[in-house]
Structures are given as C-alpha cells and as structure tokens.
Amino acid sequence: MGSLKIGVAMWSLGSTGTMDEFAQRVEAAASVGCKAVQPWCVDEPKWDLVCALDPDRCKTPAARRAVRDAVEKRGLTISGFCAQLAGPKTLGGFGEETNLPARLEKTRKALQMAGEIGFPIVTTHIGPIPEDRAGPVYKRFVESVKHVMADSGSGVFALETGQESAAGLRQFIEDVGHDRLKVNYDPANMLKHGTVEGVPILAQYIVHTHAKDKHPQTGKPTVGQGAVPWSDYLAALKKIGYDGWYALEDESGAADVLDSIRSGREFLDKF
C-alpha cells in the first residue's frame, strides 16, 4: 500500500441530480477503495445537467450539512468540489461577455458553499487565457476572477491546468494577485505542455490534483495505461512537498468505469 491520498471525481461515476444519486455515487467510490470524493456542484443548462449540490438548490445550513454527512457516514471525506460551467464558445467562458455575470455569480456562490461545508477547494477550467496580457480579453479574465474571489468566504479557487502553459497560468495567477487563487493540476491535460515540467513552475499554487491518463492511440483515461509518465510526475510532486488528494477522473462514460477507477486506484497504491 502506497502513501498517496486517492479519491475520485464523482462525475466519473454518473449524475448526482438528487441526494439519493449523490449517496449512491459515494457508495460506489467507497466500493472501489477510494477515500475521498470530489463532487460536481453546479447546474449547467448547456449540457442539460442538474446537480443536487448546486448552491442555488443546496442553500440551507441543513442541506449543506447533509452533503457532508452523506460522505462521512460512509467513511470518506471531500477533497474539493467542481464548479465547471460552459461559456457560449469555450469551457468556462470567463473571457466571453455573453451571460458572463451569471457564470461569475454561480461560481462565487459555489466557493461560498464549499467553505461553509468545510472543504473549501473548488476547481474549474475558466477558459483558455490569451497570451496577450495587454489585450481586452486577458483583462476581462483578470477582472472576472477578481469578481469571483470577492466575498467568497474561505473558498479556494483552484484553476485547472491544460488550457494554457504552466508559465502562462502562473503569470495569470500572479496578475490577479489573490492568496486563495490556486491550481488543480491535471497530468493528462498537461501532456501537450509538459506534465513533469509544469510541476515546479506551478509548485507554490498546487492544492489539488486530478489523476487522469490518456492512451496515445485510444484516448482511454485509465490511470497507468496511458502516456502520463507517472513515476517522474509523482516524484516531481513529492519534491515540491505536495501531500494533497489525487482525484481519479474517467469521463469516458464507459460501462466499465468502476473497473477503470479501481484499476487506477490500484496502480497509484504502488507509489
């Protein structure tokens, strides 16, 4: 048995449109040996997605306690939440003006809720950040994230890697300049930028990771069966002192997704 803290991204296991579904997914996570879950926590009409944990639905103290209780009564914990929204053209869409205020407000509410439940990390892609730091779109990204962070309680906003280089993401975080703006590191997303090379660049900001792989021919995301150089990647994380969660992620929707998650967990347990 290894020393890594291994959880699962709950959307890998199916929908959580009701609290009964949420409880079923937590039980599934426990059944494959995971010790934590990362719940999805927003509705997204573009994808016809309804979530029991959306902050406009799960808004009373009792409802939020029920989320925590449903996880802890099954012997698990929460590694963080995911508040992934979609812009008109891009994932996250923080640089797109159409309906932007609604996306920002929903994300801010998710951060507040996560802090109140007691597991403050919220991850998301905000959209591809442009390299031109003087341009209007870049400035819109900066102001959007500043708006989300304002009055967001103790929520930690962890931007997911992959839509830009590690250096570009670090520069953006420093331009925003907020101490609760961090990084969710996804090694498969970073293959095109350098999975191992990106770790020291973003070291001081990494608070959560997704454990995902990508087979170069099939695209299969099972951890340990793809192109991610796990030994070197995990060594790089150990070198910077990372001791947070690895949330297994398999968005394939395959019938054998539980087997994929179990296989990934067993692979990571070797380290």
C-alpha positions as a Markdown table, in Angstrom:
| # | Residue | x | y | z |
|---|---|---|---|---|
| 1 | Met | 0.0 | 0.0 | 0.0 |
| 2 | Gly | 1.4 | 3.4 | -1.0 |
| 3 | Ser | 1.2 | 6.7 | 0.7 |
| 4 | Leu | -0.9 | 8.7 | -1.8 |
| 5 | Lys | -4.3 | 10.1 | -0.8 |
| 6 | Ile | -6.6 | 8.7 | -3.5 |
| 7 | Gly | -10.1 | 9.9 | -4.2 |
| 8 | Val | -12.4 | 10.1 | -7.2 |
| 9 | Ala | -14.1 | 12.8 | -9.3 |
| 10 | Met | -17.7 | 11.9 | -8.7 |
| 11 | Trp | -18.9 | 12.8 | -12.2 |
| 12 | Ser | -16.8 | 9.9 | -13.4 |
| 13 | Leu | -19.4 | 7.7 | -11.7 |
| 14 | Gly | -22.6 | 9.2 | -13.0 |
| 15 | Ser | -25.0 | 12.0 | -12.4 |
| 16 | Thr | -25.9 | 13.5 | -9.0 |
| 17 | Gly | -29.2 | 15.1 | -9.8 |
| 18 | Thr | -30.7 | 14.1 | -6.4 |
| 19 | Met | -29.3 | 13.5 | -3.0 |
| 20 | Asp | -30.2 | 9.8 | -3.4 |
| 21 | Glu | -28.0 | 9.7 | -6.5 |
| 22 | Phe | -25.3 | 11.5 | -4.6 |
| 23 | Ala | -25.3 | 8.9 | -1.9 |
| 24 | Gln | -25.2 | 6.1 | -4.5 |
| 25 | Arg | -22.1 | 7.6 | -6.1 |
| 26 | Val | -20.4 | 8.0 | -2.7 |
| 27 | Glu | -21.1 | 4.3 | -2.0 |
| 28 | Ala | -19.6 | 3.4 | -5.4 |
| 29 | Ala | -16.5 | 5.4 | -4.6 |
| 30 | Ala | -16.1 | 3.5 | -1.4 |
| 31 | Ser | -16.6 | 0.2 | -3.1 |
| 32 | Val | -13.5 | 0.7 | -5.3 |
| 33 | Gly | -11.3 | 1.7 | -2.4 |
| 34 | Cys | -11.3 | 5.5 | -2.7 |
| 35 | Lys | -11.0 | 7.5 | 0.4 |
| 36 | Ala | -12.4 | 10.8 | -0.8 |
| 37 | Val | -14.8 | 12.2 | -3.4 |
| 38 | Gln | -14.8 | 15.4 | -5.4 |
| 39 | Pro | -18.5 | 16.3 | -6.1 |
| 40 | Trp | -19.8 | 18.3 | -9.0 |
| 41 | Cys | -21.7 | 21.3 | -7.6 |
| 42 | Val | -23.4 | 23.4 | -10.3 |
| 43 | Asp | -26.2 | 23.0 | -12.8 |
| 44 | Glu | -25.2 | 23.6 | -16.5 |
| 45 | Pro | -28.2 | 24.1 | -18.8 |
| 46 | Lys | -26.0 | 23.9 | -21.9 |
| 47 | Trp | -25.3 | 20.2 | -21.1 |
| 48 | Asp | -28.8 | 19.6 | -19.6 |
| 49 | Leu | -27.0 | 18.9 | -16.3 |
| 50 | Val | -28.9 | 19.2 | -13.0 |
| 51 | Cys | -26.9 | 18.8 | -9.8 |
| 52 | Ala | -28.3 | 18.4 | -6.3 |
| 53 | Leu | -25.4 | 20.4 | -4.9 |
| 54 | Asp | -25.9 | 23.5 | -7.0 |
| 55 | Pro | -25.6 | 26.4 | -4.5 |
| 56 | Asp | -28.9 | 27.8 | -5.5 |
| 57 | Arg | -30.6 | 24.5 | -4.6 |
| 58 | Cys | -28.4 | 23.3 | -1.8 |
| 59 | Lys | -28.5 | 26.6 | 0.1 |
| 60 | Thr | -29.7 | 26.0 | 3.7 |
| 61 | Pro | -27.3 | 25.0 | 6.5 |
| 62 | Ala | -29.2 | 21.8 | 6.9 |
| 63 | Ala | -28.9 | 20.9 | 3.2 |
| 64 | Arg | -25.2 | 21.6 | 3.3 |
| 65 | Arg | -24.7 | 19.5 | 6.4 |
| 66 | Ala | -26.5 | 16.7 | 4.7 |
| 67 | Val | -23.8 | 16.7 | 1.9 |
| 68 | Arg | -21.0 | 16.4 | 4.5 |
| 69 | Asp | -22.9 | 13.8 | 6.5 |
| 70 | Ala | -23.7 | 11.6 | 3.4 |
| 71 | Val | -19.9 | 11.4 | 2.7 |
| 72 | Glu | -18.6 | 11.0 | 6.2 |
| 73 | Lys | -21.2 | 8.3 | 7.3 |
| 74 | Arg | -19.7 | 6.1 | 4.5 |
| 75 | Gly | -16.2 | 6.6 | 5.9 |
| 76 | Leu | -15.0 | 9.1 | 3.2 |
| 77 | Thr | -14.1 | 12.8 | 3.0 |
| 78 | Ile | -14.4 | 15.5 | 0.4 |
| 79 | Ser | -11.3 | 16.5 | -1.4 |
| 80 | Gly | -12.9 | 19.6 | -3.0 |
| 81 | Phe | -15.7 | 20.5 | -5.4 |
| 82 | Cys | -16.0 | 21.1 | -9.1 |
| 83 | Ala | -18.0 | 24.1 | -10.4 |
| 84 | Gln | -17.4 | 23.7 | -14.1 |
| 85 | Leu | -19.6 | 25.9 | -16.3 |
| 86 | Ala | -19.7 | 26.5 | -20.0 |
| 87 | Gly | -19.4 | 29.7 | -22.0 |
| 88 | Pro | -21.0 | 30.2 | -25.4 |
| 89 | Lys | -17.8 | 29.1 | -27.1 |
| 90 | Thr | -15.4 | 27.8 | -24.6 |
| 91 | Leu | -15.2 | 25.7 | -21.4 |
| 92 | Gly | -15.6 | 28.1 | -18.5 |
| 93 | Gly | -16.0 | 31.1 | -20.7 |
| 94 | Phe | -14.6 | 33.7 | -18.3 |
| 95 | Gly | -13.3 | 35.7 | -21.2 |
| 96 | Glu | -16.6 | 35.8 | -23.0 |
| 97 | Glu | -19.0 | 38.6 | -22.4 |
| 98 | Thr | -22.3 | 36.8 | -23.1 |
| 99 | Asn | -24.0 | 35.8 | -19.9 |
| 100 | Leu | -20.7 | 36.3 | -18.0 |
| 101 | Pro | -22.2 | 37.8 | -14.8 |
| 102 | Ala | -24.4 | 34.8 | -14.3 |
| 103 | Arg | -21.4 | 32.4 | -14.6 |
| 104 | Leu | -19.3 | 34.5 | -12.2 |
| 105 | Glu | -22.0 | 34.7 | -9.6 |
| 106 | Lys | -22.7 | 31.0 | -9.7 |
| 107 | Thr | -19.0 | 30.3 | -9.3 |
| 108 | Arg | -18.8 | 32.7 | -6.4 |
| 109 | Lys | -21.7 | 31.0 | -4.7 |
| 110 | Ala | -20.0 | 27.6 | -5.2 |
| 111 | Leu | -16.9 | 29.0 | -3.4 |
| 112 | Gln | -19.0 | 30.3 | -0.5 |
| 113 | Met | -20.8 | 26.9 | -0.2 |
| 114 | Ala | -17.6 | 24.9 | -0.3 |
| 115 | Gly | -16.2 | 26.9 | 2.5 |
| 116 | Glu | -19.4 | 26.6 | 4.6 |
| 117 | Ile | -19.4 | 22.8 | 4.1 |
| 118 | Gly | -15.9 | 22.7 | 5.4 |
| 119 | Phe | -13.9 | 21.6 | 2.3 |
| 120 | Pro | -13.1 | 24.9 | 0.6 |
| 121 | Ile | -11.4 | 23.9 | -2.6 |
| 122 | Val | -13.4 | 24.5 | -5.9 |
| 123 | Thr | -11.8 | 23.5 | -9.2 |
| 124 | Thr | -12.7 | 24.6 | -12.7 |
| 125 | His | -11.5 | 25.4 | -16.2 |
| 126 | Ile | -12.2 | 29.2 | -16.7 |
| 127 | Gly | -11.4 | 29.1 | -20.4 |
| 128 | Pro | -8.2 | 29.5 | -22.5 |
| 129 | Ile | -6.3 | 32.5 | -21.2 |
| 130 | Pro | -4.8 | 34.5 | -24.0 |
| 131 | Glu | -1.0 | 35.3 | -24.1 |
| 132 | Asp | -1.6 | 39.0 | -24.8 |
| 133 | Arg | -1.6 | 40.4 | -21.3 |
| 134 | Ala | -2.4 | 43.9 | -22.6 |
| 135 | Gly | -5.4 | 42.9 | -24.6 |
| 136 | Pro | -9.1 | 43.3 | -23.5 |
| 137 | Val | -9.8 | 39.6 | -23.2 |
| 138 | Tyr | -7.0 | 39.0 | -20.8 |
| 139 | Lys | -8.1 | 41.9 | -18.7 |
| 140 | Arg | -11.6 | 40.5 | -18.7 |
| 141 | Phe | -10.3 | 37.2 | -17.4 |
| 142 | Val | -8.4 | 39.0 | -14.6 |
| 143 | Glu | -11.5 | 41.1 | -13.6 |
| 144 | Ser | -13.7 | 38.0 | -13.8 |
| 145 | Val | -11.6 | 36.0 | -11.4 |
| 146 | Lys | -11.3 | 39.0 | -9.0 |
| 147 | His | -15.1 | 39.3 | -9.0 |
| 148 | Val | -15.5 | 35.6 | -8.2 |
| 149 | Met | -13.0 | 35.9 | -5.3 |
| 150 | Ala | -14.6 | 38.9 | -3.7 |
| 151 | Asp | -17.0 | 38.0 | -0.8 |
| 152 | Ser | -16.4 | 34.3 | -1.4 |
| 153 | Gly | -15.8 | 33.4 | 2.2 |
| 154 | Ser | -13.0 | 30.9 | 2.7 |
| 155 | Gly | -13.3 | 29.3 | -0.7 |
| 156 | Val | -10.1 | 28.4 | -2.5 |
| 157 | Phe | -10.4 | 28.7 | -6.3 |
| 158 | Ala | -8.2 | 26.1 | -8.0 |
| 159 | Leu | -7.8 | 26.7 | -11.7 |
| 160 | Glu | -7.4 | 23.5 | -13.7 |
| 161 | Thr | -4.3 | 23.1 | -15.9 |
| 162 | Gly | -4.2 | 22.4 | -19.6 |
| 163 | Gln | -5.8 | 25.3 | -21.5 |
| 164 | Glu | -2.6 | 27.2 | -21.4 |
| 165 | Ser | 1.1 | 26.6 | -20.5 |
| 166 | Ala | 2.2 | 26.3 | -16.9 |
| 167 | Ala | 4.1 | 29.6 | -17.2 |
| 168 | Gly | 1.1 | 31.3 | -18.7 |
| 169 | Leu | -1.2 | 30.1 | -15.9 |
| 170 | Arg | 1.3 | 31.1 | -13.2 |
| 171 | Gln | 1.6 | 34.6 | -14.7 |
| 172 | Phe | -2.2 | 35.0 | -14.7 |
| 173 | Ile | -2.5 | 33.9 | -11.1 |
| 174 | Glu | 0.2 | 36.5 | -10.1 |
| 175 | Asp | -1.6 | 39.2 | -12.2 |
| 176 | Val | -4.8 | 38.5 | -10.3 |
| 177 | Gly | -2.9 | 38.6 | -7.0 |
| 178 | His | -5.3 | 36.8 | -4.6 |
| 179 | Asp | -4.0 | 34.5 | -1.9 |
| 180 | Arg | -6.9 | 32.0 | -2.4 |
| 181 | Leu | -6.3 | 31.6 | -6.1 |
| 182 | Lys | -4.6 | 28.2 | -6.6 |
| 183 | Val | -4.2 | 25.3 | -9.1 |
| 184 | Asn | -5.8 | 21.9 | -9.7 |
| 185 | Tyr | -3.1 | 20.0 | -11.6 |
| 186 | Asp | -4.2 | 17.5 | -14.2 |
| 187 | Pro | -1.3 | 15.5 | -15.7 |
| 188 | Ala | -3.2 | 14.3 | -18.8 |
| 189 | Asn | -4.3 | 17.8 | -19.7 |
| 190 | Met | -0.7 | 18.9 | -19.4 |
| 191 | Leu | 0.8 | 16.3 | -21.7 |
| 192 | Lys | 0.9 | 18.8 | -24.5 |
| 193 | His | 2.7 | 21.4 | -22.3 |
| 194 | Gly | 5.0 | 19.0 | -20.4 |
| 195 | Thr | 3.4 | 17.2 | -17.5 |
| 196 | Val | 6.5 | 16.9 | -15.3 |
| 197 | Glu | 8.0 | 20.2 | -16.4 |
| 198 | Gly | 4.9 | 22.1 | -15.3 |
| 199 | Val | 5.0 | 21.0 | -11.7 |
| 200 | Pro | 7.9 | 23.1 | -10.4 |
| 201 | Ile | 6.6 | 26.2 | -12.3 |
| 202 | Leu | 3.2 | 26.0 | -10.5 |
| 203 | Ala | 4.6 | 24.4 | -7.3 |
| 204 | Gln | 3.5 | 27.0 | -4.8 |
| 205 | Tyr | -0.1 | 27.1 | -6.1 |
| 206 | Ile | -0.9 | 23.3 | -6.4 |
| 207 | Val | -3.6 | 22.4 | -3.8 |
| 208 | His | -5.5 | 19.6 | -5.6 |
| 209 | Thr | -4.8 | 17.2 | -8.5 |
| 210 | His | -6.8 | 15.1 | -10.9 |
| 211 | Ala | -5.4 | 11.6 | -11.5 |
| 212 | Lys | -6.1 | 11.0 | -15.2 |
| 213 | Asp | -4.3 | 9.4 | -18.1 |
| 214 | Lys | -4.6 | 9.4 | -21.9 |
| 215 | His | -3.7 | 6.4 | -24.1 |
| 216 | Pro | -1.9 | 7.8 | -27.2 |
| 217 | Gln | -3.9 | 5.6 | -29.6 |
| 218 | Thr | -7.3 | 5.0 | -27.9 |
| 219 | Gly | -7.5 | 8.1 | -25.7 |
| 220 | Lys | -8.5 | 5.8 | -22.8 |
| 221 | Pro | -8.2 | 7.7 | -19.5 |
| 222 | Thr | -7.4 | 4.8 | -17.1 |
| 223 | Val | -4.6 | 5.8 | -14.8 |
| 224 | Gly | -1.4 | 3.8 | -15.5 |
| 225 | Gln | -2.4 | 2.8 | -19.0 |
| 226 | Gly | -1.6 | 5.9 | -21.0 |
| 227 | Ala | 1.1 | 8.5 | -21.8 |
| 228 | Val | 1.4 | 10.2 | -18.4 |
| 229 | Pro | 4.9 | 9.5 | -17.0 |
| 230 | Trp | 3.6 | 8.6 | -13.6 |
| 231 | Ser | 6.9 | 7.8 | -11.8 |
| 232 | Asp | 8.5 | 11.1 | -12.8 |
| 233 | Tyr | 5.3 | 13.1 | -12.3 |
| 234 | Leu | 4.7 | 11.8 | -8.8 |
| 235 | Ala | 8.4 | 12.3 | -8.0 |
| 236 | Ala | 8.1 | 15.9 | -9.1 |
| 237 | Leu | 5.1 | 16.4 | -6.8 |
| 238 | Lys | 6.9 | 14.8 | -3.9 |
| 239 | Lys | 9.8 | 17.0 | -4.5 |
| 240 | Ile | 7.7 | 20.2 | -4.1 |
| 241 | Gly | 6.1 | 18.7 | -0.9 |
| 242 | Tyr | 2.6 | 18.1 | -2.3 |
| 243 | Asp | 0.6 | 15.9 | 0.0 |
| 244 | Gly | -2.9 | 16.6 | -1.2 |
| 245 | Trp | -5.5 | 14.5 | -2.9 |
| 246 | Tyr | -5.4 | 12.6 | -6.2 |
| 247 | Ala | -8.9 | 12.5 | -7.6 |
| 248 | Leu | -9.2 | 9.8 | -10.2 |
| 249 | Glu | -11.1 | 11.1 | -13.2 |
| 250 | Asp | -12.5 | 9.0 | -16.1 |
| 251 | Glu | -15.0 | 10.9 | -18.2 |
| 252 | Ser | -15.4 | 8.1 | -20.8 |
| 253 | Gly | -18.9 | 7.2 | -19.7 |
| 254 | Ala | -17.9 | 3.6 | -20.4 |
| 255 | Ala | -19.8 | 0.7 | -18.8 |
| 256 | Asp | -16.7 | -0.5 | -17.1 |
| 257 | Val | -15.9 | 2.9 | -15.5 |
| 258 | Leu | -15.8 | 1.3 | -12.0 |
| 259 | Asp | -13.2 | -1.1 | -13.2 |
| 260 | Ser | -11.2 | 1.8 | -14.7 |
| 261 | Ile | -11.3 | 3.7 | -11.4 |
| 262 | Arg | -10.4 | 0.6 | -9.4 |
| 263 | Ser | -7.5 | -0.1 | -11.7 |
| 264 | Gly | -6.3 | 3.5 | -11.4 |
| 265 | Arg | -6.5 | 3.3 | -7.6 |
| 266 | Glu | -4.6 | 0.0 | -7.5 |
| 267 | Phe | -1.9 | 1.5 | -9.8 |
| 268 | Leu | -1.4 | 4.6 | -7.6 |
| 269 | Asp | -1.4 | 2.5 | -4.5 |
| 270 | Lys | 2.0 | 1.2 | -5.7 |
| 271 | Phe | 3.6 | 4.6 | -5.0 |
